Amino acid sequence: MTYHIRRIALSFSVLLIALVMMPVISSAAERDRIEAFLTTTGFDVALESIALASASAPTMLGIDPEGFGSDWTRLTEEVFDTEDMHQIAVTILEQTLSDEALNHAVEFYASDLGQRLVEAENASHLIEDEDAKQQEGQEIVADLIKNGSQRVESLKRMNAAIDSSGTALRALQEIQLRFLLAASASGVIDLQLDAEELRQMMKRNETGMRQALQLSALAGAAYTYQDFSDGDVIAYAEALEQPLMQEVYELLNAIQYEIMAMKFEDLATRMAELHPAQDI
């Protein structure tokens, strides 16, 4: 399953409150179905790759990551525990994912094309050198444009289907905001802005950030699907545009980004153990 952001219909907090209030109706058989769903779609690997995002945390706070040494590796492994993130996702999916949507997604991703896509996406998710991946993706896009290929438009169509309402930026802003506020509350940084001032600052930078996200998503897609035919890319875009698939992406990405927000908040609090407070 791709690692891009789909529409998030419920706010993170509302989603979790609703789940807490729902009756527990899961069973071992249901959990097995969810586990199989995660493996077939590749969402289990997408969850594991969340840990790679922790590399950007010190830079976001204006802190040199080299100053943490081996303690940083230990801390991120503890906070971004893959089994814990996996179990959070399974628990939520047991309560929210409809049988119809589950079966629809599994049917597609279990197909020959679907499994080839999952294999490519899993490999792409776990690449640690994101800068090198982006650079190669940008070069692929440049060559496609130079040669007048329509593949660029197909990749854009695929990305648009994944984020049809354009809410990717809002999700990332929410994660960053929660991370900064948690770091400030724990004394890791001396934050000179309150939550509303931070939101206004982010809003002023939205245009540039949205363009950067779109270019990054295009380069990422060009890299990930470089070995697929134009017909495969179009077929994938069409599959992603189906209402049930969009329902699946909406839910999975809401879960994925809530987990990211929670883990980054936890990381910000735990960073106080490693580094003295700094101004930002």
Buried (B, 14 or more C-beta within 10 A) or exposed (E): BBBBBBBBEBEBEEBBEEBEEEEEEBEEEBBEBBBEBBBBBBBBBBBBBBBBBBEBBBEBBEBEBEEBEEEBEEBBEEBBEBEEBBEBBBBBBBBBBEEEBBEBBBEBBEEEBBEBBBEBBBEBBEBEEBEEBBEBBBEBBEEBEEEEBEBBEBBBBBBBBBBBEEBBBBBBBBBBBBBBBBBBBBBBBEBEBEEEEBBEEBEEEEEEBEEEBBBBBBBBBBBBBBEBEEEBBBBBBEBBBBEBBBBBBBBBBBBBBBBBBBBBBBBBBBBBEBBEEBEB
